[in-house]
């Protein structure tokens, strides 16, 4: 069997309607992780959909209770063909956000896969049931094409709590490091750069949420009687925020800026255009860090956003000076940012500018990750993707958004390669979520080639990777 025959076999299987039938069954299980009423559906997803496929290929299954979320278990599946072969770790999550059934368009149901043109509608179709189903199907196709082997060792980690911020995932990866040990991480989540362009991304920006508050007094006072005499918390807070990020959206806190964009990252992002897909919002070319391209601002720089701002009663404004004001802000950041000390840096910056009344509270945060884009594993993946699709793939050093990639990159110490099978307008987390059939088919073709090629020359690829890392220290 050659790779061409294996891919042709996979495409015939897809075109027969088998993949659609599999995805329809998986979408039908309402695995909403936020709801305590969906525990049975979550168990059934493992028992009916994931377990049989893995057991048929000889995987050993280990179910692990979630230490932080009841009935949101993890599954580690392992198939070791030969310790001398390379080991691949992949990942997927079977949980979804709330279906929001009543708000879907007429004729659509979040739990019924519906085909309309190039779209398969259904909750989880894009995030993440459809994506990990593509990868599992590719593994199955390689296994069948090789007559009952893969040519590499394979480990799969599934969780059922990603949509509630992956509680327990980091702890599981810490505790079960040996069980999850591998040579390379290859998985799918998030969107492509665009529907037309296959994409490889190597990590994600981190995110830190923090609250700014001004608590001037316990009650409001009439603006006619006290205006000009009592400090207005809303005014103070608005000016404090403007001290952190200016009128052009440029971060003003030097201690929270990342290192300068490297020449290697600039070169990679010179090929990336953002905001060009129909339906995308119009980009403001004057917004964000000066001297950077839109792609560099999104994928290689830090940005502070105001997520909410509350003072007084917005629904029924009164002629009164409010006693309090609060805002929740967020810093999206790339590698090299001192995000762990954000509260200290913001506090010092505000104090230096006279905003002593503004309180700063750290809410939550996650690190940024980025695998070395000059590593031979990256060029290998891009070559296979281009050969599979006939298109030049987009390389993103990291997503603009966030994924729990740090557990794979930092805790498990793996080179992380993400090949998404969704696109920006998929309706992820919204009504009418869908995946494009054309991307799904192309994704299966790409993943079948990637897994096949790992079975053909995985050890030589890893040798080149280790030699490169030894020379560069893993830095771009």
RODO-2510 file (C-alpha; in nm, 4 decimals, decimal comma):
residues 476
     n   res          X          Y          Z
     1     x     0,0000     0,0000     0,0000
     2     x     0,1290     0,3466    -0,0921
     3     x     0,0338     0,6778     0,0617
     4     x    -0,1584     0,7682    -0,2533
     5     x    -0,3682     0,4541    -0,2240
     6     x    -0,4221     0,5141     0,1464
     7     x    -0,5444     0,8686     0,0824
     8     x    -0,7675     0,7505    -0,2047
     9     x    -0,9155     0,4876     0,0249
    10     x    -0,9804     0,7522     0,2924
    11     x    -1,1512     0,9810     0,0411
    12     x    -1,3728     0,6996    -0,0844
    13     x    -1,4735     0,6228     0,2726
    14     x    -1,5568     0,9884     0,3338
    15     x    -1,7527     1,0244     0,0084
    16     x    -1,9586     0,7158     0,0910
    17     x    -2,1253     0,9080     0,3749
    18     x    -1,9603     0,7121     0,6546
    19     x    -1,7957     1,0134     0,8150
    20     x    -2,1213     1,2071     0,8091
    21     x    -2,2968     0,9187     0,9839
    22     x    -2,0295     0,9063     1,2542
    23     x    -2,0439     1,2810     1,3117
    24     x    -2,4262     1,2764     1,3205
    25     x    -2,4203     1,0220     1,6046
    26     x    -2,1679     1,2263     1,8003
    27     x    -2,3500     1,5553     1,7533
    28     x    -2,6722     1,3898     1,8723
    29     x    -2,5215     1,3409     2,2174
    30     x    -2,5827     1,6662     2,4072
    31     x    -2,2531     1,6742     2,5962
    32     x    -2,2926     2,0206     2,7514
    33     x    -2,0223     2,0293     3,0181
    34     x    -2,1808     2,3296     3,1955
    35     x    -2,4964     2,1320     3,2723
    36     x    -2,5198     1,8762     3,5525
    37     x    -2,8070     1,7169     3,3601
    38     x    -2,5742     1,5953     3,0841
    39     x    -2,3633     1,3479     3,2821
    40     x    -2,5195     1,0474     3,1062
    41     x    -2,4619     1,1950     2,7598
    42     x    -2,0974     1,2567     2,8453
    43     x    -2,0511     0,8961     2,9569
    44     x    -2,2271     0,7695     2,6454
    45     x    -1,9981     0,9741     2,4234
    46     x    -1,7026     0,7764     2,5518
    47     x    -1,8829     0,4416     2,5672
    48     x    -2,0627     0,4530     2,2326
    49     x    -1,8424     0,6688     2,0144
    50     x    -1,4793     0,6802     2,1263
    51     x    -1,4175     0,3500     2,3044
    52     x    -1,5294     0,1134     2,0239
    53     x    -1,3180     0,2894     1,7620
    54     x    -1,0087     0,2748     1,9823
    55     x    -1,0569    -0,0825     2,1028
    56     x    -1,0933    -0,1962     1,7406
    57     x    -0,7382    -0,0715     1,6809
    58     x    -0,5949    -0,2327     1,9922
    59     x    -0,5649     0,0768     2,2094
    60     x    -0,5492     0,0315     2,5847
    61     x    -0,7945     0,2620     2,7615
    62     x    -0,7464     0,4307     3,0965
    63     x    -1,0295     0,6384     3,2405
    64     x    -0,9382     0,8955     3,5029
    65     x    -1,1784     1,0813     3,7288
    66     x    -1,1464     1,4566     3,7065
    67     x    -0,9972     1,5840     4,0344
    68     x    -1,1772     1,9182     4,0000
    69     x    -1,5018     1,8451     3,8128
    70     x    -1,7329     1,5567     3,8985
    71     x    -1,8431     1,3423     3,6029
    72     x    -1,6100     1,5185     3,3589
    73     x    -1,3565     1,2344     3,3217
    74     x    -1,0432     1,2048     3,1120
    75     x    -0,9479     0,9212     2,8805
    76     x    -0,5913     0,8221     2,7973
    77     x    -0,5725     0,5746     2,5086
    78     x    -0,2405     0,4064     2,4261
    79     x    -0,1181     0,1891     2,1419
    80     x     0,2514     0,0937     2,1577
    81     x     0,3621    -0,0969     1,8490
    82     x     0,7373    -0,0820     1,9134
    83     x     0,9281     0,1229     2,1746
    84     x     1,1810     0,2061     1,9027
    85     x     0,9151     0,3862     1,6995
    86     x     0,8224     0,7525     1,7529
    87     x     0,5220     0,8277     1,9714
    88     x     0,2534     1,0775     1,8754
    89     x     0,0164     1,2349     2,1281
    90     x    -0,3129     1,3793     2,0082
    91     x    -0,6006     1,5447     2,1923
    92     x    -0,9685     1,6223     2,1638
    93     x    -1,2601     1,7293     2,3787
    94     x    -1,6041     1,5777     2,3524
    95     x    -1,7880     1,8399     2,5554
    96     x    -1,9680     2,1353     2,3996
    97     x    -2,1133     2,4677     2,5115
    98     x    -2,4863     2,5066     2,5755
    99     x    -2,6960     2,4159     2,2743
   100     x    -2,9057     2,7349     2,2964
   101     x    -3,1716     2,5334     2,1144
   102     x    -3,4437     2,7975     2,0877
   103     x    -3,2269     3,0532     1,9106
   104     x    -3,1032     2,8484     1,6163
   105     x    -3,2379     2,9374     1,2726
   106     x    -3,5652     2,7848     1,1593
   107     x    -3,5239     2,4231     1,0620
   108     x    -3,2005     2,3763     1,2570
   109     x    -3,1531     2,1796     1,5781
   110     x    -2,8183     2,1822     1,7625
   111     x    -2,8425     1,8063     1,8245
   112     x    -2,9314     1,7021     1,4693
   113     x    -2,6627     1,7168     1,2020
   114     x    -2,8130     1,9020     0,9057
   115     x    -2,6513     1,9397     0,5663
   116     x    -2,7067     2,2558     0,3642
   117     x    -2,4777     2,3065     0,0681
   118     x    -2,1200     2,2923     0,1967
   119     x    -2,2269     2,3118     0,5613
   120     x    -2,2910     2,0550     0,8311
   121     x    -2,4831     2,2276     1,1092
   122     x    -2,4791     2,0981     1,4667
   123     x    -2,3418     2,1797     1,8100
   124     x    -1,9868     2,0515     1,8338
   125     x    -1,9486     2,0084     1,4588
   126     x    -1,6667     2,2636     1,4604
   127     x    -1,5758     2,2638     1,8297
   128     x    -1,4506     1,9978     1,8761
   129     x    -1,6330     1,6785     1,7818
   130     x    -1,5899     1,7297     1,4098
   131     x    -1,2223     1,8119     1,4424
   132     x    -1,1141     1,5210     1,6607
   133     x    -1,3388     1,2912     1,4557
   134     x    -1,1372     1,3847     1,1466
   135     x    -0,8146     1,2925     1,3241
   136     x    -0,9483     0,9681     1,4680
   137     x    -1,0803     0,8736     1,1225
   138     x    -0,7368     0,9448     0,9714
   139     x    -0,5741     0,7156     1,2264
   140     x    -0,8328     0,4469     1,1443
   141     x    -0,7660     0,4840     0,7723
   142     x    -0,3889     0,4478     0,8178
   143     x    -0,4426     0,1492     1,0477
   144     x    -0,6605    -0,0216     0,7846
   145     x    -0,4320     0,0664     0,4954
   146     x    -0,1287    -0,0806     0,6743
   147     x    -0,3138    -0,4006     0,7523
   148     x    -0,3543    -0,3474     1,1244
   149     x    -0,0662    -0,1218     1,2217
   150     x     0,0191     0,2477     1,2252
   151     x     0,3965     0,2501     1,1908
   152     x     0,4239     0,4668     1,5041
   153     x     0,3111     0,4585     1,8641
   154     x    -0,0001     0,6599     1,9386
   155     x    -0,1492     0,8130     2,2513
   156     x    -0,4752     1,0032     2,2670
   157     x    -0,6012     1,2270     2,5465
   158     x    -0,9686     1,3188     2,5587
   159     x    -1,1383     1,5457     2,8091
   160     x    -1,4965     1,6471     2,8840
   161     x    -1,4430     1,9863     3,0460
   162     x    -1,2691     2,2072     2,7903
   163     x    -1,5704     2,4356     2,7638
   164     x    -1,5534     2,4991     3,1384
   165     x    -1,1844     2,5958     3,1168
   166     x    -1,0387     2,2431     3,1357
   167     x    -1,0445     2,1914     3,5131
   168     x    -0,8018     1,9196     3,6117
   169     x    -0,6237     1,9009     3,2764
   170     x    -0,2943     2,0429     3,4020
   171     x    -0,3020     1,8230     3,7116
   172     x    -0,3722     1,5115     3,5033
   173     x    -0,0802     1,5905     3,2744
   174     x     0,1427     1,6414     3,5781
   175     x     0,0331     1,3204     3,7481
   176     x     0,0316     1,1046     3,4346
   177     x     0,3408     1,2440     3,2641
   178     x     0,4817     0,9001     3,1950
   179     x     0,1554     0,7696     3,0512
   180     x     0,1368     1,0753     2,8248
   181     x     0,5038     1,0884     2,7305
   182     x     0,5552     1,1257     2,3565
   183     x     0,7838     1,2720     2,0921
   184     x     0,5457     1,5085     1,9168
   185     x     0,1976     1,6522     1,9711
   186     x    -0,0396     1,6710     1,6721
   187     x    -0,4014     1,7780     1,7196
   188     x    -0,6802     2,0010     1,5899
   189     x    -0,8827     2,2826     1,7446
   190     x    -0,9581     2,6452     1,6698
   191     x    -1,0051     2,7895     1,3208
   192     x    -0,7928     2,8098     1,0108
   193     x    -0,6741     3,1517     0,9056
   194     x    -0,9484     3,1384     0,6401
   195     x    -1,1767     2,8792     0,4870
   196     x    -0,9625     2,8610     0,1747
   197     x    -0,6227     2,8178     0,3359
   198     x    -0,5036     2,5168     0,5368
   199     x    -0,3312     2,6362     0,8523
   200     x    -0,0662     2,5166     1,0931
   201     x    -0,0280     2,6942     1,4259
   202     x     0,2318     2,6234     1,6905
   203     x     0,0841     2,7558     2,0148
   204     x    -0,1458     3,0262     2,1412
   205     x    -0,1434     3,3671     2,3012
   206     x    -0,2055     3,3694     2,6726
   207     x    -0,4779     3,5696     2,8419
   208     x    -0,4934     3,7491     3,1764
   209     x    -0,8182     3,8915     3,3104
   210     x    -0,8040     4,1552     3,5821
   211     x    -1,0459     4,3948     3,7507
   212     x    -1,0004     4,7671     3,8078
   213     x    -1,2237     4,9304     4,0695
   214     x    -1,2806     5,2687     4,2290
   215     x    -1,4792     5,2542     4,5533
   216     x    -1,5158     5,6191     4,6525
   217     x    -1,8164     5,6039     4,8867
   218     x    -2,1023     5,3812     4,9964
   219     x    -2,3813     5,5683     4,8168
   220     x    -2,4496     5,8021     4,5253
   221     x    -2,4929     6,1797     4,5687
   222     x    -2,6992     6,4293     4,3684
   223     x    -2,4892     6,5713     4,0856
   224     x    -2,6484     6,9149     4,1179
   225     x    -2,5695     6,9456     4,4863
   226     x    -2,2272     6,7826     4,4889
   227     x    -2,0954     6,7935     4,1320
   228     x    -1,7476     6,9437     4,1197
   229     x    -1,6881     6,8614     4,4861
   230     x    -1,6891     6,4813     4,4904
   231     x    -1,4571     6,2753     4,2692
   232     x    -1,6537     6,0730     4,0153
   233     x    -1,5410     5,7041     4,0181
   234     x    -1,6468     5,6630     3,6539
   235     x    -1,4317     5,9554     3,5466
   236     x    -1,1385     5,8361     3,7547
   237     x    -1,1622     5,4840     3,6148
   238     x    -1,1993     5,6005     3,2550
   239     x    -0,8824     5,8064     3,2877
   240     x    -0,6987     5,5230     3,4594
   241     x    -0,7824     5,2903     3,1707
   242     x    -0,6659     5,5565     2,9246
   243     x    -0,3392     5,5611     3,1176
   244     x    -0,2970     5,1877     3,0514
   245     x    -0,4057     5,1817     2,6872
   246     x    -0,4297     5,4973     2,4778
   247     x    -0,6879     5,6281     2,2326
   248     x    -0,5355     5,4192     1,9522
   249     x    -0,5459     5,0934     2,1469
   250     x    -0,1727     5,0941     2,2197
   251     x    -0,0528     4,9374     2,5437
   252     x     0,1221     5,1965     2,7632
   253     x     0,2608     4,9725     3,0390
   254     x     0,6187     4,9057     2,9307
   255     x     0,6616     4,6151     3,1727
   256     x     0,3757     4,4276     3,0024
   257     x     0,5011     4,4638     2,6474
   258     x     0,6611     4,1605     2,4795
   259     x     1,0097     4,1437     2,3322
   260     x     1,0495     4,3004     1,9889
   261     x     0,9095     4,0918     1,7043
   262     x     1,1965     3,8794     1,5748
   263     x     1,3058     3,8757     1,2140
   264     x     1,1990     3,5122     1,1832
   265     x     0,8467     3,5862     1,3078
   266     x     0,8205     3,8951     1,0839
   267     x     0,9162     3,6836     0,7840
   268     x     0,6569     3,4188     0,8642
   269     x     0,3794     3,6728     0,9211
   270     x     0,4618     3,8651     0,6027
   271     x     0,2655     3,5941     0,4236
   272     x    -0,0427     3,6318     0,6465
   273     x    -0,3432     3,8531     0,5742
   274     x    -0,6199     3,8913     0,8302
   275     x    -0,9726     4,0235     0,7987
   276     x    -1,0074     3,9413     0,4298
   277     x    -1,2802     3,6765     0,4506
   278     x    -1,6359     3,7834     0,3586
   279     x    -1,8232     3,8580     0,6790
   280     x    -1,5122     3,9632     0,8707
   281     x    -1,5320     4,3020     1,0454
   282     x    -1,3541     4,5961     0,8866
   283     x    -1,0046     4,6339     1,0328
   284     x    -0,9035     4,9809     1,1548
   285     x    -0,5514     5,0280     1,0194
   286     x    -0,4800     5,2982     1,2796
   287     x    -0,5756     5,0806     1,5781
   288     x    -0,3156     4,8910     1,7783
   289     x     0,0600     4,9019     1,8097
   290     x     0,2273     5,1446     1,5687
   291     x     0,4812     5,0095     1,3230
   292     x     0,3339     4,6594     1,3075
   293     x     0,1283     4,4942     1,0373
   294     x    -0,2209     4,3666     1,1268
   295     x    -0,0861     4,0101     1,1362
   296     x     0,1973     4,1124     1,3693
   297     x    -0,0458     4,2901     1,6019
   298     x    -0,2683     3,9854     1,6204
   299     x    -0,0144     3,7041     1,6399
   300     x     0,3075     3,8612     1,7697
   301     x     0,2124     4,1415     2,0092
   302     x     0,0179     4,2101     2,3277
   303     x    -0,3169     4,3830     2,3418
   304     x    -0,5200     4,5130     2,6345
   305     x    -0,8980     4,5060     2,5996
   306     x    -1,1772     4,6445     2,8173
   307     x    -1,4320     4,3636     2,8455
   308     x    -1,6816     4,5494     3,0634
   309     x    -1,7203     4,8889     3,2322
   310     x    -1,9868     4,9622     3,4913
   311     x    -2,0657     5,2756     3,6873
   312     x    -2,4008     5,4074     3,8020
   313     x    -2,7114     5,2452     3,6554
   314     x    -2,6764     5,2156     3,2743
   315     x    -3,0369     5,1013     3,2354
   316     x    -3,1781     5,3982     3,4295
   317     x    -2,9208     5,6783     3,4591
   318     x    -2,9861     5,9067     3,7564
   319     x    -2,8773     6,2660     3,8231
   320     x    -2,6226     6,1376     4,0717
   321     x    -2,2494     6,0936     4,1118
   322     x    -2,1986     5,7175     4,1460
   323     x    -2,0116     5,5872     4,4445
   324     x    -1,8371     5,3059     4,2589
   325     x    -1,7021     5,2063     3,9204
   326     x    -1,5523     4,8805     3,8014
   327     x    -1,4096     4,7401     3,4789
   328     x    -1,2889     4,3945     3,3772
   329     x    -0,9903     4,4109     3,1455
   330     x    -0,7862     4,1519     2,9613
   331     x    -0,4305     4,1281     2,8376
   332     x    -0,3759     3,8959     2,5409
   333     x    -0,0054     3,8224     2,5404
   334     x     0,2651     3,6335     2,3540
   335     x     0,5682     3,4447     2,4811
   336     x     0,8219     3,6531     2,6681
   337     x     0,5648     3,8602     2,8600
   338     x     0,5917     3,8932     3,2380
   339     x     0,2213     3,8222     3,2762
   340     x     0,2505     3,6530     3,6178
   341     x     0,3384     3,9929     3,7689
   342     x     0,0644     4,1830     3,5873
   343     x    -0,1026     4,3046     3,9056
   344     x     0,2247     4,4508     4,0312
   345     x     0,3063     4,6155     3,6983
   346     x    -0,0394     4,7711     3,6619
   347     x    -0,0293     4,8918     4,0225
   348     x     0,3064     5,0587     3,9764
   349     x     0,2047     5,2203     3,6488
   350     x    -0,1162     5,3617     3,7935
   351     x     0,0619     5,4909     4,1025
   352     x     0,3244     5,6629     3,8881
   353     x     0,0439     5,8503     3,7132
   354     x    -0,1461     5,9457     4,0283
   355     x    -0,4258     5,6869     4,0186
   356     x    -0,3830     5,5688     4,3772
   357     x    -0,7579     5,5238     4,4269
   358     x    -0,7848     5,2547     4,1580
   359     x    -0,7761     4,9011     4,2970
   360     x    -0,6237     4,6218     4,0881
   361     x    -0,7364     4,2597     4,1232
   362     x    -0,5893     3,9647     3,9332
   363     x    -0,8714     3,7324     3,8239
   364     x    -0,7154     3,4527     3,6192
   365     x    -0,4463     3,3961     3,3624
   366     x    -0,2879     3,1480     3,1257
   367     x     0,0587     3,1383     2,9688
   368     x     0,1448     3,1894     2,6040
   369     x     0,3163     2,9147     2,4061
   370     x     0,4960     2,8985     2,0741
   371     x     0,6913     2,6083     1,9285
   372     x     0,9991     2,7118     1,7299
   373     x     0,8700     2,7867     1,3765
   374     x     1,2143     2,7159     1,2266
   375     x     1,2138     2,3560     1,3545
   376     x     1,2271     2,0817     1,0854
   377     x     0,9014     1,9335     1,2161
   378     x     0,7270     2,2546     1,1108
   379     x     0,8647     2,2505     0,7577
   380     x     0,7741     1,8810     0,7324
   381     x     0,4123     1,9451     0,8330
   382     x     0,3829     2,2374     0,5918
   383     x     0,5225     2,0310     0,3034
   384     x     0,2787     1,7473     0,3665
   385     x    -0,0125     1,9887     0,3984
   386     x     0,0743     2,1627     0,0720
   387     x     0,1160     1,8333    -0,1127
   388     x    -0,2163     1,7083     0,0245
   389     x    -0,4220     2,0170    -0,0550
   390     x    -0,2415     2,1721    -0,3495
   391     x    -0,2493     2,5000    -0,1543
   392     x     0,0189     2,6929     0,0277
   393     x    -0,0680     2,6532     0,3969
   394     x    -0,0616     2,9424     0,6403
   395     x     0,1867     2,9180     0,9259
   396     x     0,0887     3,0972     1,2465
   397     x     0,3496     3,1110     1,5250
   398     x     0,0526     3,1024     1,7624
   399     x    -0,3207     3,1583     1,7625
   400     x    -0,4474     3,5033     1,8484
   401     x    -0,6786     3,3340     2,0970
   402     x    -0,6030     3,0840     2,3715
   403     x    -0,5965     2,7057     2,4047
   404     x    -0,4689     2,4874     2,6903
   405     x    -0,1527     2,4311     2,4865
   406     x     0,0692     2,5003     2,7859
   407     x    -0,0099     2,1579     2,9319
   408     x     0,1375     1,9925     2,6228
   409     x     0,4198     2,2394     2,5573
   410     x     0,5293     2,3198     2,9130
   411     x     0,4188     2,0326     3,1369
   412     x     0,4753     1,7501     2,8865
   413     x     0,7542     1,9332     2,7029
   414     x     0,6331     1,8475     2,3529
   415     x     0,6692     2,0191     2,0163
   416     x     0,3105     2,1214     1,9430
   417     x     0,1596     2,1146     1,5935
   418     x    -0,2052     2,2165     1,5517
   419     x    -0,3870     2,1618     1,2209
   420     x    -0,7389     2,3093     1,2527
   421     x    -1,0343     2,1836     1,0485
   422     x    -1,2640     2,4786     1,1166
   423     x    -1,2764     2,8377     0,9926
   424     x    -1,3432     3,1814     1,1487
   425     x    -1,7127     3,2046     1,0557
   426     x    -1,8075     2,8575     1,1845
   427     x    -2,0391     2,9893     1,4585
   428     x    -1,8301     2,8323     1,7340
   429     x    -1,9979     2,8923     2,0732
   430     x    -2,2884     3,0586     1,8909
   431     x    -2,6113     2,9518     1,7259
   432     x    -2,5955     2,7761     1,3881
   433     x    -2,2520     2,6277     1,4547
   434     x    -2,1280     2,4376     1,1523
   435     x    -1,8269     2,2912     0,9796
   436     x    -1,7610     2,3123     0,6073
   437     x    -1,7745     1,9766     0,4310
   438     x    -1,4982     2,0840     0,1950
   439     x    -1,2624     2,1650     0,4840
   440     x    -1,3536     1,8408     0,6598
   441     x    -1,2725     1,6348     0,3530
   442     x    -0,9502     1,8242     0,2952
   443     x    -0,8646     1,7865     0,6634
   444     x    -0,9043     1,4091     0,6452
   445     x    -0,6769     1,4023     0,3419
   446     x    -0,4130     1,6118     0,5201
   447     x    -0,4230     1,4159     0,8448
   448     x    -0,4119     1,0789     0,6673
   449     x    -0,0937     1,1895     0,4884
   450     x     0,0597     1,3302     0,8072
   451     x    -0,0031     1,0129     1,0064
   452     x     0,1079     0,7925     0,7191
   453     x     0,4290     0,9901     0,6780
   454     x     0,5054     0,9637     1,0489
   455     x     0,4885     0,5886     1,0055
   456     x     0,7264     0,6077     0,7107
   457     x     0,9979     0,8411     0,8408
   458     x     0,9113     0,9427     1,1932
   459     x     1,2506     0,8565     1,3406
   460     x     1,4431     1,0587     1,0818
   461     x     1,2122     1,3550     1,1413
   462     x     1,2711     1,3355     1,5147
   463     x     1,6457     1,3115     1,4639
   464     x     1,6408     1,6332     1,2607
   465     x     1,4228     1,7950     1,5279
   466     x     1,6623     1,7071     1,8096
   467     x     1,9663     1,8232     1,6133
   468     x     1,7977     2,1554     1,5415
   469     x     1,6947     2,2002     1,9067
   470     x     2,0503     2,1291     2,0211
   471     x     2,1827     2,4040     1,7918
   472     x     1,9214     2,6695     1,8644
   473     x     1,8006     2,5927     2,2138
   474     x     1,4495     2,5765     2,0656
   475     x     1,4320     2,9517     2,0052
   476     x     1,3205     3,1165     1,6832
***
